[in-house]
Every structure is written in C-alpha cells, then in structure tokens.
Amino acid sequence: MKHVAIVGSGPAGCYLADQLLRLVPDAQVDIVERLPVPFGLVRYGVAPDHQGTKAVSRLLDRVLARDRLRFFGHVEVGRDMRLEELRELYDAVVLATGAPRDRRLGIPGETLPGVVGSASFVGWYNGHPDCAAPPLLDVREAVVIGNGNVAIDVARVLAKTPAELAGSDLSPQVHERLLAQRIGTIHIVGRRGPADAKFTRAELAELGKLAGARPVIAEPQALSDLKALAEPQATADRQALVDPRPPGEAPASGEAAAIVELLRGFAQDARDTPVRIVFHFGAAPLAFEGRDRLESVRFARAGGEPLVLPAQLAVSCIGYQAVACCTAAPAAGVFVNEGARIEDGLYVAGWAGRGPSGTIPTNRTEAQRIAQRIAAELVDHGRGGSDALARTLAARRVRVVDHAAWRRIDAAELARAGTDRCRHKFESIEAMLEAAVAR
C-alpha cells in the first residue's frame, strides 16, 4: 500500500485527495488538518452571505467519507508532530496549507487600532477561532483597500441590512457588533483604474442590488475617458503611472468592458440610501493616520493632490501569503516548487504553491495535474502511513477529530442555528471538541 499525507483540508487538499484515490487504486490518502473542522477557505474565506458558493463543502465532505481516506482533524504539523516525522511515515506529503497571512502594505500607521488585514477581518466575521474581533468603535466611515472580490465582499457585508443577511451563517455576535456601528460611507480604493480592476462582474453587480446602500463613483469622468475601452494603450499608459504590472494580469477585454459598464450604471444611480459605497481608482495608499487609533487614510494619486479619507476602520485586501511548515519555508509568499514538486516526496498544492489566485474550481483543475505527477512518481517504501500516525498521536495524547466526529460538530452547528441563519458555527476550539464527543 502506498501512503500519501495531505496537510490541509481546504478545496486544494480535498480535490487532490479525490484525484489521487481515483488514479492510484493501491493508495491510502490521509488529510491532516490543524483545526477540528475541515474545508479551510470554503468555511472561513467565502463570505457568509454566499451560501451557494459554500455549498461545495457538501462535495468536499463526500471526499472525506471515501474509502481509503482518513481525516485527522485537530492535528497540527509543527505542534503535534514535525514535518520530518510525517515524511518518515508517508511515501509522499503534500502541503495544501493555503496562504493564511495578510500581505502588508509597509506604510506608516499600519499597526494603529482600526487597521486590519482582510484575512483577519474575513476570518473574524466567518467565525475563525484564530481571528479576534477588530476594535470596532463608532465606525462611521470605513476604507477598504483593494480592487478585487475580497474588497467587494467586505464592503457588502458591512453594508447589508439584517434582512439581507437572513439565511447566512454570520454569527449573532458578529452581527450585533456590526449593527452597533453607524456606518454611512464605505470607500473602496484601488491602485488600478476601472478597466484593470480585478472584480468579477457577478460580485460587482451585487452592490447595485443592496437595499440600504448604493455604489457611487468618486470621479465618474474616469469612466468617460475610457470610451468603452476603445483606447486600451492609453488606458494602460495611465495605469502604469500608479500600478505597473505584467499585461497578463489584466482582466480580459470583454470582462473589463462589462465592469466599466456596471460602474457607469452605478454613476447614474441617484437613490437616497443610508449607506454609500464610494469607488476611488488610481490611488496608492501612503499612510494610516491617527493618534491613538485610526482617524484617516492618505493616498497618492498620479498627477494630483493626495486623497485623504476620514475613517475609523480600514481593511487592507491586497493579497495573502503562505507561512512556514516546520523546516519548509515559503519565499515571496509561496513554497518554491517546480510543477508542484518542492523536493523528492514533498509537494505543494493550492494557494501555498501558486499564490492567492483563481477560484474554488481552479483547485479542482490543478488537482488533476498534480495528482498525475504524484501518481507517476509515487513509490511504495513500506512505510506505516495512517496506522503509524494514529499510534504516534495517541502516544502523545493528541485528541484527534476523525470524520465521524467532524460530522457531529457539523450537526451541532446546524442544530443551534436560529430561524434566520443556516448555521451557527462554534468559534472556539474547545467548543468544537466538546461537540465532537459522541453522546
């Protein structure tokens, strides 16, 4: 029997496990997850009001229930055992640990209370046990930095009415904290221009359908200048002033045109709503300003005066980085690899290897390629695999959460949801472990 361990139970890890089980009939695949609960980014990264996207967890759960797969939840590599020990027990080990750390802007004031990265902020409103509540105190203006879907998610969650959040899995505690704020303006600020923003049409369009908020374009003339993207080179030249990047990173012209048209429609919206979501383009963050806490955010604009926005909350949505796994250390935010292979017997999958890009289905496509490589290189060394891992963890008194125990946590979270929620997550490891016990 060949033995493969995958560290991480998010989409990258689960899709890869599924593909390996299909390709290698004599393989046992084990998924090692540091939390008692699986699914990583699906559970803790997808916005709580996007339950259609989170529904993929049902497919991933079927993978965890497959024959020749064993789930080792609440087992942290680096705490409960070293990566080198794990590699001695398995013929191949795959790091599918994601990119849990926020990229930093590296500008003054980044440690002021009220300034938070999106990994921490999104983790908080999704109930991640590692993410403490940010210091929300009488927030009237919020600044969201970034031109991608995460920035849209953050703005939308801040702007939605209680009725619009019905059916989500936003916790009552988080909802209460958000309702206590008096947010009237949410600024979304990006370095790029409108034609180069990385929003998807679907995410952006949602903002135009909110009951209590309307999108506003701070400088609508920037949209007129684009002339339906008829001058792509001029647009590229203008954007290079504030955010030079490889042309391959720009959105497709059809998608860009659709995004610009949506923004033009927002500019024509004259509704009177309690909340305004104001888009600013071509502005690079310079500093977070304030004495004891955040008071404003300063931006540089190409060829113009600095933009200063008052704010009591700023959420930076500029990307994520992988973190070290024992002796395996990332460089520039990812584990250096050649076609998913880090070195003999050690591989990487998902954001940990390619960076924070793509959608959930991207992991499925990538998993097929990585599984083919591992299958071609996998050799049975006669190692102990899951049985040896279980004995080691038992000797160290590690409380392992298997798939059956996870399903008990799942059932308890569904049972404790109120009439206006689909799930009420446990927000501490202790509560999860208590729910995992068979009654």
C-alpha positions as CSV (number, residue, x, y, z in Angstrom):
1,M,0.0,0.0,0.0
2,K,1.3,3.5,-0.9
3,H,0.7,6.2,1.6
4,V,0.1,9.9,0.9
5,A,-0.5,12.6,3.5
6,I,-2.1,16.0,2.6
7,V,-1.6,18.8,5.1
8,G,-4.7,21.0,4.9
9,S,-8.4,20.2,4.2
10,G,-9.4,23.1,2.0
11,P,-10.5,22.8,-1.6
12,A,-6.9,22.2,-2.8
13,G,-6.4,19.3,-0.3
14,C,-9.8,17.7,-0.8
15,Y,-9.8,17.8,-4.6
16,L,-6.2,16.4,-4.7
17,A,-7.2,13.6,-2.4
18,D,-10.1,12.7,-4.6
19,Q,-7.9,12.6,-7.7
20,L,-5.2,10.5,-6.0
21,L,-7.8,8.0,-4.9
22,R,-9.1,7.7,-8.5
23,L,-5.6,7.5,-10.1
24,V,-3.8,5.2,-7.6
25,P,-6.0,2.2,-6.5
26,D,-3.4,0.9,-4.1
27,A,-3.0,4.2,-2.2
28,Q,-4.2,5.3,1.2
29,V,-4.6,9.1,1.5
30,D,-4.8,10.9,4.8
31,I,-5.7,14.5,5.3
32,V,-4.1,16.2,8.3
33,E,-5.9,19.4,9.4
34,R,-4.9,21.6,12.3
35,L,-8.5,22.6,13.2
36,P,-11.1,20.2,14.3
37,V,-13.2,21.2,11.3
38,P,-12.4,20.8,7.5
39,F,-12.8,22.9,4.3
40,G,-10.5,25.8,5.0
41,L,-11.2,28.7,2.7
42,V,-14.7,27.5,1.9
43,R,-15.6,27.6,5.6
44,Y,-13.6,30.6,6.6
45,G,-12.9,32.7,3.5
46,V,-16.1,32.7,1.4
47,A,-18.5,35.4,2.5
48,P,-21.2,34.3,5.0
49,D,-24.0,35.5,2.6
50,H,-22.6,33.4,-0.3
51,Q,-24.1,30.1,0.7
52,G,-24.4,29.0,-2.9
53,T,-20.6,29.0,-3.1
54,K,-20.2,27.4,0.3
55,A,-22.4,24.5,-0.9
56,V,-19.3,23.0,-2.4
57,S,-18.5,21.8,1.1
58,R,-21.1,19.0,0.6
59,L,-19.0,17.7,-2.3
60,L,-15.8,18.0,-0.3
61,D,-17.4,16.2,2.6
62,R,-18.2,13.3,0.3
63,V,-14.5,13.1,-0.5
64,L,-13.6,12.9,3.3
65,A,-16.1,10.0,3.6
66,R,-14.5,7.9,0.8
67,D,-12.8,4.5,1.3
68,R,-9.0,4.7,1.6
69,L,-9.2,8.2,3.1
70,R,-8.7,9.1,6.7
71,F,-9.3,12.5,8.3
72,F,-7.0,13.6,11.1
73,G,-8.6,16.8,12.4
74,H,-7.1,18.9,15.3
75,V,-3.6,17.7,14.4
76,E,-1.1,20.5,13.7
77,V,2.2,19.8,11.9
78,G,4.7,21.7,14.0
79,R,2.8,21.4,17.2
80,D,1.8,17.7,17.4
81,M,4.5,16.3,15.2
82,R,7.2,17.7,12.9
83,L,7.0,17.7,9.1
84,E,10.1,15.5,9.1
85,E,8.4,12.9,11.2
86,L,5.3,12.9,8.9
87,R,7.5,12.4,5.9
88,E,9.1,9.3,7.5
89,L,5.6,7.8,7.8
90,Y,4.4,8.5,4.2
91,D,5.7,7.9,0.7
92,A,4.6,11.5,-0.3
93,V,3.5,14.5,1.7
94,V,1.6,17.5,0.1
95,L,1.4,20.9,1.7
96,A,-2.1,22.3,1.0
97,T,-1.9,24.8,3.8
98,G,-3.2,27.8,1.9
99,A,-2.0,31.4,2.3
100,P,-3.3,32.4,5.8
101,R,-1.2,35.5,6.4
102,D,-2.1,39.0,5.1
103,R,0.3,40.8,2.8
104,R,1.4,44.0,4.5
105,L,1.4,47.4,2.8
106,G,4.5,48.5,4.7
107,I,3.3,52.1,5.2
108,P,3.2,54.3,8.4
109,G,0.4,53.7,10.8
110,E,-0.3,50.0,9.8
111,T,-0.4,49.0,13.5
112,L,-3.0,51.6,14.6
113,P,-6.1,50.2,16.2
114,G,-8.8,50.2,13.5
115,V,-6.4,49.0,10.7
116,V,-6.8,45.3,9.9
117,G,-5.9,42.9,7.1
118,S,-8.7,41.1,5.2
119,A,-7.5,37.6,6.3
120,S,-8.1,38.6,9.9
121,F,-11.3,40.6,9.2
122,V,-12.9,38.0,7.0
123,G,-11.8,35.3,9.4
124,W,-13.5,37.2,12.2
125,Y,-16.8,37.6,10.5
126,N,-16.7,33.9,9.4
127,G,-16.1,32.7,12.9
128,H,-12.5,31.5,12.6
129,P,-11.2,30.6,16.1
130,D,-7.8,32.3,15.5
131,C,-9.3,35.7,14.5
132,A,-10.2,38.1,17.3
133,A,-12.8,40.8,16.9
134,P,-11.3,44.0,15.5
135,P,-11.6,47.2,17.6
136,L,-14.9,48.5,16.1
137,L,-15.8,51.7,17.9
138,D,-18.3,54.1,16.5
139,V,-17.3,53.4,12.9
140,R,-19.0,55.9,10.6
141,E,-16.6,55.8,7.6
142,A,-14.7,52.7,6.5
143,V,-12.0,52.4,3.9
144,V,-11.5,49.1,2.0
145,I,-8.2,48.9,0.1
146,G,-8.1,46.7,-2.9
147,N,-9.7,46.2,-6.3
148,G,-10.6,42.5,-6.0
149,N,-13.6,40.4,-4.9
150,V,-12.4,40.3,-1.3
151,A,-12.8,44.1,-1.1
152,I,-16.3,43.7,-2.6
153,D,-17.2,41.0,0.0
154,V,-16.0,43.2,2.9
155,A,-17.9,46.2,1.7
156,R,-21.1,44.2,1.0
157,V,-21.1,42.5,4.5
158,L,-20.6,46.0,6.1
159,A,-23.4,47.5,4.1
160,K,-26.1,44.8,4.2
161,T,-29.3,45.1,6.2
162,P,-30.3,42.5,8.8
163,A,-33.0,41.2,6.4
164,E,-30.4,40.8,3.6
165,L,-28.2,38.7,5.9
166,A,-31.0,36.2,6.7
167,G,-30.1,32.7,5.7
168,S,-26.4,33.4,6.0
169,D,-24.0,31.9,8.6
170,L,-22.9,35.2,10.0
171,S,-22.8,34.7,13.8
172,P,-25.2,36.6,16.1
173,Q,-22.2,38.1,17.9
174,V,-20.6,39.4,14.8
175,H,-23.9,40.7,13.5
176,E,-24.5,42.6,16.8
177,R,-21.1,44.2,16.6
178,L,-21.7,45.4,13.0
179,L,-25.2,46.7,13.8
180,A,-23.7,48.8,16.7
181,Q,-21.7,50.8,14.2
182,R,-23.1,53.9,12.4
183,I,-21.5,53.3,9.0
184,G,-22.7,55.8,6.4
185,T,-19.8,55.7,3.9
186,I,-17.6,52.8,2.7
187,H,-14.8,53.7,0.4
188,I,-13.3,51.1,-1.9
189,V,-9.9,52.3,-3.1
190,G,-7.6,50.7,-5.6
191,R,-4.3,51.4,-7.3
192,R,-5.6,50.4,-10.7
193,G,-8.0,52.1,-13.0
194,P,-11.6,50.9,-13.6
195,A,-10.7,48.8,-16.7
196,D,-8.0,47.0,-14.8
197,A,-9.9,46.2,-11.6
198,K,-9.9,42.5,-10.6
199,F,-13.6,42.4,-9.5
200,T,-15.8,39.8,-11.3
201,R,-19.0,41.0,-12.9
202,A,-21.2,39.0,-10.6
203,E,-19.6,40.3,-7.4
204,L,-19.6,43.9,-8.5
205,A,-23.2,43.7,-9.7
206,E,-24.4,42.6,-6.2
207,L,-23.5,46.0,-4.9
208,G,-26.1,47.6,-7.2
209,K,-28.8,45.5,-5.7
210,L,-28.4,46.3,-2.0
211,A,-31.5,47.5,-0.2
212,G,-29.8,50.1,2.1
213,A,-26.7,51.1,0.1
214,R,-25.8,52.4,-3.3
215,P,-22.5,52.5,-5.1
216,V,-21.0,55.8,-6.0
217,I,-18.1,56.7,-8.4
218,A,-15.9,59.4,-6.9
219,E,-14.6,60.5,-10.3
220,P,-17.1,59.5,-13.0
221,Q,-15.1,61.3,-15.6
222,A,-12.5,58.5,-15.4
223,L,-15.2,56.2,-16.9
224,S,-16.0,58.6,-19.7
225,D,-12.3,58.8,-20.6
226,L,-12.2,55.1,-21.3
227,K,-14.7,55.3,-24.2
228,A,-15.8,51.7,-23.8
229,L,-12.2,50.6,-23.8
230,A,-11.6,51.8,-27.3
231,E,-8.2,53.2,-26.2
232,P,-6.5,50.2,-24.4
233,Q,-3.0,51.5,-24.9
234,A,-3.8,54.9,-23.5
235,T,-5.6,53.2,-20.6
236,A,-2.5,51.0,-19.9
237,D,-0.3,54.1,-20.0
238,R,-2.4,55.9,-17.5
239,Q,-2.5,52.9,-15.1
240,A,1.3,52.4,-15.4
241,L,1.7,55.6,-13.5
242,V,0.2,54.1,-10.3
243,D,0.4,50.3,-10.7
244,P,2.7,48.8,-13.3
245,R,2.1,45.1,-13.7
246,P,2.5,42.5,-16.4
247,P,-0.1,42.7,-19.1
248,G,-1.1,39.1,-18.4
249,E,-2.6,40.1,-15.1
250,A,-5.1,42.4,-16.7
251,P,-8.7,41.2,-17.0
252,A,-9.9,40.1,-20.4
253,S,-11.2,43.0,-22.5
254,G,-14.8,41.7,-22.5
255,E,-14.8,41.3,-18.8
256,A,-13.2,44.7,-18.4
257,A,-15.8,46.3,-20.6
258,A,-18.6,44.7,-18.6
259,I,-17.1,46.0,-15.4
260,V,-16.8,49.5,-16.8
261,E,-20.4,49.4,-17.9
262,L,-21.5,48.4,-14.5
263,L,-19.6,51.2,-12.9
264,R,-21.2,53.6,-15.4
265,G,-24.6,52.4,-14.3
266,F,-23.6,53.0,-10.7
267,A,-22.6,56.6,-11.6
268,Q,-26.2,57.1,-12.8
269,D,-27.8,55.8,-9.6
270,A,-29.3,58.7,-7.7
271,R,-31.1,56.8,-4.9
272,D,-31.1,58.2,-1.4
273,T,-29.8,55.4,0.8
274,P,-28.4,55.3,4.4
275,V,-25.1,53.9,3.2
276,R,-22.9,55.0,0.2
277,I,-20.2,52.7,-1.2
278,V,-17.7,55.1,-3.0
279,F,-15.3,53.8,-5.6
280,H,-11.9,55.5,-6.0
281,F,-9.5,54.4,-8.7
282,G,-5.8,55.1,-9.3
283,A,-4.9,55.8,-5.7
284,A,-2.0,54.2,-3.8
285,P,-2.0,54.1,0.0
286,L,0.6,56.3,1.6
287,A,-0.2,56.2,5.4
288,F,-2.8,55.4,8.0
289,E,-3.2,58.5,10.2
290,G,-4.3,59.0,13.8
291,R,-3.1,59.4,17.3
292,D,-4.4,56.6,19.5
293,R,-6.5,54.9,16.8
294,L,-7.2,55.3,13.1
295,E,-8.6,58.7,12.0
296,S,-7.9,58.8,8.3
297,V,-6.1,57.1,5.4
298,R,-3.9,59.1,3.0
299,F,-3.5,58.1,-0.7
300,A,-1.2,59.3,-3.5
301,R,-2.8,60.0,-6.9
302,A,-0.9,60.2,-10.2
303,G,-0.6,63.9,-11.2
304,G,-2.9,65.1,-8.5
305,E,-3.3,66.1,-4.8
306,P,-3.2,63.4,-2.2
307,L,-6.5,61.8,-1.3
308,V,-7.3,61.9,2.4
309,L,-10.3,59.9,3.6
310,P,-11.6,60.0,7.1
311,A,-12.0,56.5,8.6
312,Q,-12.4,54.7,11.9
313,L,-11.9,51.3,10.1
314,A,-9.6,50.3,7.3
315,V,-9.4,46.8,5.8
316,S,-6.5,46.0,3.6
317,C,-7.4,43.5,0.9
318,I,-4.2,43.2,-1.1
319,G,-3.4,39.5,-1.0
320,Y,-2.2,36.7,1.2
321,Q,1.0,34.7,1.9
322,A,1.8,31.2,2.9
323,V,3.5,30.6,6.2
324,A,6.3,28.1,7.1
325,C,5.5,24.5,7.9
326,C,8.4,23.4,10.2
327,T,11.6,23.4,8.0
328,A,9.6,24.1,4.8
329,A,9.6,27.9,4.4
330,P,8.0,29.9,1.7
331,A,9.7,32.6,-0.4
332,A,7.8,35.6,-1.6
333,G,4.6,34.2,-0.1
334,V,4.7,30.8,-1.7
335,F,6.6,27.5,-1.4
336,V,9.1,27.4,-4.2
337,N,8.2,24.4,-6.4
338,E,8.7,23.0,-9.9
339,G,5.3,21.8,-11.2
340,A,4.1,21.3,-7.6
341,R,7.2,19.4,-6.5
342,I,9.2,21.0,-3.7
343,E,11.7,18.1,-3.4
344,D,11.6,14.3,-3.5
345,G,8.5,13.2,-1.8
346,L,7.3,16.7,-0.9
347,Y,4.7,18.6,-2.9
348,V,2.5,21.7,-2.7
349,A,-1.0,22.4,-3.9
350,G,-3.3,25.4,-4.0
351,W,-2.5,28.9,-2.8
352,A,0.5,27.7,-0.9
353,G,2.1,26.9,-4.2
354,R,0.6,29.3,-6.8
355,G,-0.3,32.3,-4.6
356,P,-3.8,33.6,-3.9
357,S,-5.3,33.4,-7.3
358,G,-8.1,31.7,-9.1
359,T,-11.5,30.4,-7.8
360,I,-12.5,27.3,-6.0
361,P,-12.9,25.3,-9.3
362,T,-9.3,26.3,-10.1
363,N,-8.2,23.9,-7.4
364,R,-10.0,21.0,-9.0
365,T,-8.3,21.6,-12.3
366,E,-4.9,22.0,-10.6
367,A,-5.5,18.8,-8.6
368,Q,-5.8,16.7,-11.7
369,R,-2.4,17.8,-12.9
370,I,-0.7,17.5,-9.5
371,A,-2.3,14.0,-8.9
372,Q,-1.0,12.8,-12.2
373,R,2.6,13.8,-11.3
374,I,2.4,12.3,-7.8
375,A,0.9,9.1,-9.2
376,A,3.8,8.8,-11.7
377,E,6.4,9.4,-9.0
378,L,4.9,7.6,-6.0
379,V,6.9,4.6,-4.7
380,D,5.8,2.2,-2.0
381,H,8.6,2.4,0.6
382,G,6.7,0.1,3.1
383,R,6.0,3.0,5.5
384,G,3.5,3.0,8.3
385,G,1.0,5.6,7.0
386,S,-2.2,6.3,8.8
387,D,-1.9,3.5,11.4
388,A,1.6,4.7,12.4
389,L,0.4,8.2,12.5
390,A,-2.6,7.3,14.7
391,R,-0.3,5.4,17.1
392,T,2.1,8.3,17.3
393,L,-0.6,10.8,18.1
394,A,-2.2,8.5,20.6
395,A,1.1,8.1,22.4
396,R,1.4,11.9,22.5
397,R,-2.2,12.2,23.8
398,V,-3.3,14.3,20.9
399,R,-7.1,14.5,20.7
400,V,-7.8,13.6,17.0
401,V,-11.1,14.5,15.4
402,D,-12.0,12.0,12.7
403,H,-14.6,12.3,10.1
404,A,-17.4,10.9,12.3
405,A,-16.5,13.4,15.0
406,W,-16.5,16.2,12.4
407,R,-20.0,15.2,11.4
408,R,-21.1,15.5,15.0
409,I,-19.7,19.1,15.1
410,D,-21.5,19.8,11.8
411,A,-24.8,18.5,13.1
412,A,-24.5,20.6,16.3
413,E,-23.8,23.8,14.4
414,L,-26.8,23.2,12.2
415,A,-29.0,22.5,15.2
416,R,-28.0,25.6,17.1
417,A,-28.8,28.0,14.1
418,G,-31.7,30.3,14.7
419,T,-34.6,30.8,12.3
420,D,-32.7,33.4,10.3
421,R,-29.4,31.6,10.0
422,C,-28.4,28.4,8.2
423,R,-25.6,27.6,10.6
424,H,-24.2,28.9,13.9
425,K,-20.5,28.0,14.0
426,F,-18.6,27.2,17.1
427,E,-16.0,29.9,17.4
428,S,-13.5,28.2,19.8
429,I,-11.5,25.0,19.6
430,E,-12.8,23.9,23.0
431,A,-16.5,24.2,21.9
432,M,-15.7,22.2,18.7
433,L,-14.0,19.5,20.7
434,E,-16.9,19.3,23.1
435,A,-19.4,18.9,20.2
436,A,-17.3,16.2,18.6
437,V,-17.8,13.8,21.5
438,A,-20.3,11.0,20.8
439,R,-23.4,11.3,23.1
